[in-house]
Amino acid sequence: MIKAPVITGSAFRLILSGLLLSLFFSFSESGAAGQKADYLIIEKPSALHILNQFQMRIEKNNIILNSQFVPFRIVEEDIILSDKITSAHKVEFDHKPYYLILDEKDRLLGQDLCGLVIKETNCVTLGDSIKTLSDRIRALPDPRTSTSVSLPGQNTYYRIYQKGRRFALLQEGKPLKFFWSRLTPVSEWEIIRPVTARKSISSSGIEKKIKEKFDTVNDIYREFTEAFNARFNKNLDTPLWQVEITETAVTAVLAGIGPDSLLESRKALINELEYVILGTEYSIYEEENVILIKKPNGY
């Protein structure tokens, strides 16, 4: 009888590192302002099967699922995911990568239930914010119709892209509201925020976003550890990032594992964190099992 191989703690860490490496990946940068890009406008994204950057189903409270006519920037079409079976479109929204799963006919899985799907090609990516100065700006809340509404004065909108003379606008809130407008007359609005200033429509503090990255990694560690222990009748502890947030820094310590373990997944995590703090005053440092993200006056 062939005996199952004995898997030590070190071997487990190597297996876990390999699994995590297949999930953590370096995604392409957000479409820079002025570049050309294609967009998919989805009326009801909640009907689709959408994965996050770790190729896991997005949370039910994700604001995308509660909004309509969401424009996703297309990063790459019809790719194969890490399971070597599932095909998807790699897209981006709010500076974050997502995967729209395809069916066996290369259609969006759930497309029959998601309402309108429009592909806008050769658009100019923008990324600034404007303020309406009066209620004279007209816009379409539904790109299917010609029935326009007035955008109230003194409201702020994020310009996602431009197609011809038409602009795709986002108004923040829950749910998100999208409009398509020619923004005429031009005297009735002004740019209030440069392209490089805006990081995320859902931002409520950079520290929260950093913490969410560590929480996501910890969830993945728990899943793999539980699965491994159940499969091989082991009782190994889960390596977890313990995060402390102060006014000047975020300190994360990886507990339950040696400093030379999970190096590839940690490197990928740092890449993700560097993207989160891009354009902010934070800097990131690593020493053995510690990741420190701090402001210039942090100690």
C-alpha positions as CSV (number, residue, x, y, z in Angstrom):
1,M,0.0,0.0,0.0
2,I,1.3,3.4,-0.9
3,K,1.6,5.7,2.1
4,A,0.6,9.4,1.8
5,P,3.7,11.5,2.0
6,V,4.5,13.1,5.3
7,I,4.1,16.9,5.0
8,T,6.0,18.9,7.5
9,G,5.3,22.4,8.7
10,S,7.9,23.7,6.3
11,A,6.4,21.9,3.4
12,F,3.0,23.3,4.3
13,R,4.4,26.8,4.2
14,L,5.9,26.2,0.8
15,I,2.6,24.8,-0.4
16,L,0.7,27.8,1.0
17,S,3.2,30.2,-0.5
18,G,2.7,28.7,-3.9
19,L,-1.1,28.8,-3.6
20,L,-1.0,32.4,-2.5
21,L,1.4,33.3,-5.2
22,S,-1.1,32.1,-7.8
23,L,-3.8,34.4,-6.2
24,F,-1.7,37.5,-5.5
25,F,-0.6,39.1,-8.8
26,S,0.6,42.4,-10.1
27,F,-2.3,44.0,-11.9
28,S,-1.9,46.7,-14.6
29,E,-2.0,50.3,-13.6
30,S,-5.2,52.3,-13.8
31,G,-5.8,53.9,-17.1
32,A,-3.8,57.1,-17.0
33,A,-5.5,60.3,-17.8
34,G,-5.5,61.1,-21.5
35,Q,-5.0,57.4,-22.6
36,K,-7.5,55.6,-24.8
37,A,-9.5,52.8,-23.2
38,D,-12.7,50.7,-23.8
39,Y,-15.5,50.5,-21.2
40,L,-18.3,48.1,-20.4
41,I,-21.4,49.7,-19.0
42,I,-23.4,47.2,-17.0
43,E,-27.0,48.2,-16.0
44,K,-27.3,45.6,-13.2
45,P,-23.9,44.3,-12.1
46,S,-25.5,42.4,-9.2
47,A,-26.8,39.8,-11.8
48,L,-23.2,39.0,-12.9
49,H,-20.5,36.7,-11.3
50,I,-17.8,39.2,-10.3
51,L,-14.5,38.3,-8.7
52,N,-12.0,40.6,-6.9
53,Q,-8.3,40.9,-7.5
54,F,-7.8,37.6,-5.5
55,Q,-10.2,35.8,-7.8
56,M,-12.8,35.4,-5.1
57,R,-16.4,36.5,-5.2
58,I,-16.9,40.1,-4.2
59,E,-18.6,40.8,-0.9
60,K,-22.4,41.3,-1.0
61,N,-22.0,44.8,0.4
62,N,-19.7,45.9,-2.4
63,I,-21.1,49.2,-3.7
64,I,-20.9,47.9,-7.3
65,L,-23.7,45.4,-6.6
66,N,-25.9,48.2,-5.3
67,S,-25.5,50.5,-8.3
68,Q,-26.7,50.6,-11.9
69,F,-25.0,51.5,-15.2
70,V,-21.6,50.9,-13.8
71,P,-18.8,51.6,-16.3
72,F,-15.9,49.1,-16.1
73,R,-12.7,49.9,-17.8
74,I,-11.6,46.9,-19.9
75,V,-8.1,45.8,-19.1
76,E,-8.0,42.5,-20.9
77,E,-10.7,40.5,-22.6
78,D,-11.4,36.7,-22.5
79,I,-8.5,35.5,-20.3
80,I,-8.1,32.3,-18.3
81,L,-8.0,32.5,-14.5
82,S,-5.6,30.7,-12.2
83,D,-7.7,27.6,-12.1
84,K,-6.9,27.1,-15.8
85,I,-10.6,26.6,-16.5
86,T,-12.6,29.8,-15.9
87,S,-12.6,32.5,-18.6
88,A,-13.3,36.1,-17.8
89,H,-12.9,39.7,-18.7
90,K,-10.4,41.5,-16.6
91,V,-11.7,45.0,-15.8
92,E,-11.2,47.9,-13.4
93,F,-13.4,50.2,-11.4
94,D,-12.4,52.7,-8.8
95,H,-8.7,51.9,-9.3
96,K,-9.4,48.2,-8.4
97,P,-9.2,45.2,-10.7
98,Y,-12.2,42.8,-11.1
99,Y,-13.0,39.8,-13.2
100,L,-16.3,39.4,-15.0
101,I,-16.9,35.7,-15.4
102,L,-17.9,34.4,-18.9
103,D,-20.1,31.4,-19.7
104,E,-19.3,28.6,-22.2
105,K,-20.5,30.9,-25.1
106,D,-18.0,33.6,-24.0
107,R,-20.9,35.8,-22.8
108,L,-21.1,37.4,-19.4
109,L,-22.3,34.9,-16.9
110,G,-25.7,36.2,-15.9
111,Q,-26.0,38.6,-18.9
112,D,-29.6,37.7,-19.5
113,L,-30.5,39.2,-16.1
114,C,-28.2,42.2,-16.0
115,G,-30.1,44.4,-18.3
116,L,-28.3,46.8,-20.6
117,V,-24.7,46.0,-21.6
118,I,-22.9,48.7,-23.7
119,K,-19.4,48.6,-24.9
120,E,-17.8,52.0,-25.4
121,T,-14.6,51.9,-27.4
122,N,-11.8,54.3,-28.0
123,C,-12.7,56.5,-25.0
124,V,-10.4,59.1,-23.4
125,T,-9.7,58.3,-19.8
126,L,-10.1,61.4,-17.6
127,G,-10.1,61.1,-13.8
128,D,-10.7,64.6,-12.5
129,S,-13.6,66.1,-10.5
130,I,-15.9,69.0,-11.5
131,K,-18.4,71.2,-9.7
132,T,-21.6,72.4,-11.4
133,L,-22.2,76.1,-10.9
134,S,-25.9,76.1,-11.8
135,D,-28.7,73.7,-12.7
136,R,-28.3,74.4,-16.4
137,I,-26.2,71.2,-17.1
138,R,-28.3,68.4,-18.6
139,A,-27.4,64.7,-18.4
140,L,-28.7,61.3,-19.2
141,P,-29.1,58.9,-16.2
142,D,-29.9,56.1,-18.5
143,P,-27.8,55.9,-21.7
144,R,-30.6,54.1,-23.5
145,T,-32.9,57.1,-23.5
146,S,-33.0,60.7,-24.6
147,T,-34.8,61.9,-21.5
148,S,-32.3,64.1,-19.7
149,V,-32.3,65.5,-16.2
150,S,-30.9,68.7,-14.7
151,L,-27.7,68.3,-12.6
152,P,-28.2,70.5,-9.5
153,G,-25.8,73.4,-9.0
154,Q,-22.9,73.1,-6.5
155,N,-22.7,69.4,-6.8
156,T,-19.5,67.5,-7.4
157,Y,-19.0,64.8,-10.1
158,Y,-16.1,62.6,-11.1
159,R,-15.3,62.5,-14.8
160,I,-14.5,58.9,-15.7
161,Y,-14.0,59.2,-19.5
162,Q,-14.9,61.1,-22.6
163,K,-16.4,59.6,-25.8
164,G,-16.7,62.2,-28.6
165,R,-18.4,65.2,-27.1
166,R,-20.0,63.1,-24.3
167,F,-18.6,62.7,-20.7
168,A,-19.3,59.8,-18.3
169,L,-19.9,61.2,-14.8
170,L,-20.1,59.7,-11.4
171,Q,-21.8,61.2,-8.4
172,E,-20.6,59.6,-5.2
173,G,-23.1,58.1,-2.7
174,K,-24.9,54.8,-1.9
175,P,-25.8,53.8,-4.5
176,L,-23.4,55.4,-6.9
177,K,-25.1,57.5,-9.6
178,F,-23.8,57.7,-13.2
179,F,-24.6,60.3,-15.9
180,W,-23.7,60.9,-19.5
181,S,-23.5,64.6,-20.4
182,R,-22.0,67.0,-22.9
183,L,-21.4,69.4,-20.1
184,T,-22.8,72.4,-21.8
185,P,-22.7,75.3,-21.4
186,V,-19.0,75.1,-20.3
187,S,-19.4,78.3,-18.3
188,E,-21.6,76.4,-15.8
189,W,-19.0,74.0,-14.4
190,E,-15.4,74.1,-13.3
191,I,-12.7,71.6,-12.5
192,I,-12.1,71.5,-8.8
193,R,-9.7,68.6,-8.4
194,P,-6.7,67.6,-10.5
195,V,-6.4,64.1,-11.9
196,T,-3.6,63.0,-9.5
197,A,-5.5,64.0,-6.3
198,R,-8.3,61.5,-6.3
199,K,-7.5,58.0,-5.1
200,S,-10.9,56.2,-4.5
201,I,-14.5,57.1,-4.5
202,S,-15.1,54.8,-1.5
203,S,-12.2,56.2,0.6
204,S,-12.9,57.0,4.2
205,G,-9.2,57.1,5.2
206,I,-6.1,55.5,3.7
207,E,-5.5,53.6,6.9
208,K,-8.9,51.8,6.5
209,K,-7.9,50.7,3.0
210,I,-4.5,49.4,4.2
211,K,-6.2,47.5,7.0
212,E,-8.6,45.9,4.4
213,K,-5.7,44.6,2.4
214,F,-4.3,42.8,5.5
215,D,-7.8,41.5,6.4
216,T,-8.2,40.0,2.9
217,V,-4.8,38.3,3.1
218,N,-5.7,36.9,6.6
219,D,-8.9,35.5,5.2
220,I,-7.0,33.7,2.5
221,Y,-4.5,32.3,5.0
222,R,-7.4,31.0,7.2
223,E,-9.1,29.3,4.2
224,F,-5.9,27.5,3.1
225,T,-4.9,26.5,6.6
226,E,-8.3,25.1,7.5
227,A,-8.4,23.2,4.2
228,F,-4.9,21.8,4.7
229,N,-5.6,20.7,8.3
230,A,-8.8,19.0,7.3
231,R,-7.2,17.2,4.3
232,F,-4.1,16.0,6.1
233,N,-5.4,15.8,9.7
234,K,-3.0,18.4,10.9
235,N,-3.4,21.1,13.6
236,L,-1.1,23.8,12.2
237,D,-1.7,27.4,13.3
238,T,-2.7,30.0,10.8
239,P,-0.2,32.7,10.0
240,L,-1.9,36.1,10.5
241,W,-1.1,39.7,10.1
242,Q,-1.6,41.6,13.4
243,V,-2.3,45.2,12.5
244,E,-2.0,48.3,14.7
245,I,-3.1,51.7,13.5
246,T,-1.9,55.0,15.0
247,E,-2.2,58.6,13.9
248,T,1.1,58.4,12.0
249,A,1.6,54.8,11.1
250,V,0.2,51.4,10.3
251,T,2.3,48.5,11.8
252,A,1.6,44.9,10.7
253,V,3.4,41.9,12.3
254,L,3.1,38.5,10.7
255,A,2.6,36.1,13.6
256,G,2.8,32.3,13.6
257,I,5.5,31.9,10.9
258,G,9.2,32.4,10.4
259,P,10.7,35.5,8.8
260,D,11.8,33.5,5.7
261,S,8.4,32.1,4.9
262,L,5.7,33.2,2.5
263,L,8.2,35.6,0.9
264,E,6.5,35.6,-2.5
265,S,3.1,36.3,-1.2
266,R,4.4,39.0,1.1
267,K,6.2,40.6,-1.8
268,A,2.9,40.6,-3.7
269,L,1.1,42.1,-0.7
270,I,3.6,44.9,-0.5
271,N,3.1,45.6,-4.2
272,E,-0.6,45.9,-3.5
273,L,0.0,48.2,-0.5
274,E,2.4,50.4,-2.6
275,Y,-0.5,50.9,-5.0
276,V,-2.9,51.9,-2.2
277,I,-0.5,54.6,-0.9
278,L,0.5,55.8,-4.3
279,G,0.1,59.6,-4.4
280,T,-0.1,59.9,-0.6
281,E,2.4,61.0,2.0
282,Y,2.8,57.5,3.3
283,S,6.0,55.4,2.8
284,I,6.3,51.6,3.2
285,Y,9.1,49.7,5.0
286,E,9.7,46.0,5.6
287,E,11.9,44.2,8.1
288,E,11.6,40.5,8.7
289,N,8.0,39.8,9.7
290,V,7.0,43.5,10.0
291,I,5.5,45.9,7.5
292,L,5.5,49.5,8.5
293,I,3.6,52.2,6.6
294,K,4.1,55.6,8.0
295,K,3.8,59.3,7.3
296,P,7.0,61.5,7.1
297,N,6.6,62.6,10.7
298,G,5.9,59.0,11.9
299,Y,8.4,57.2,14.2
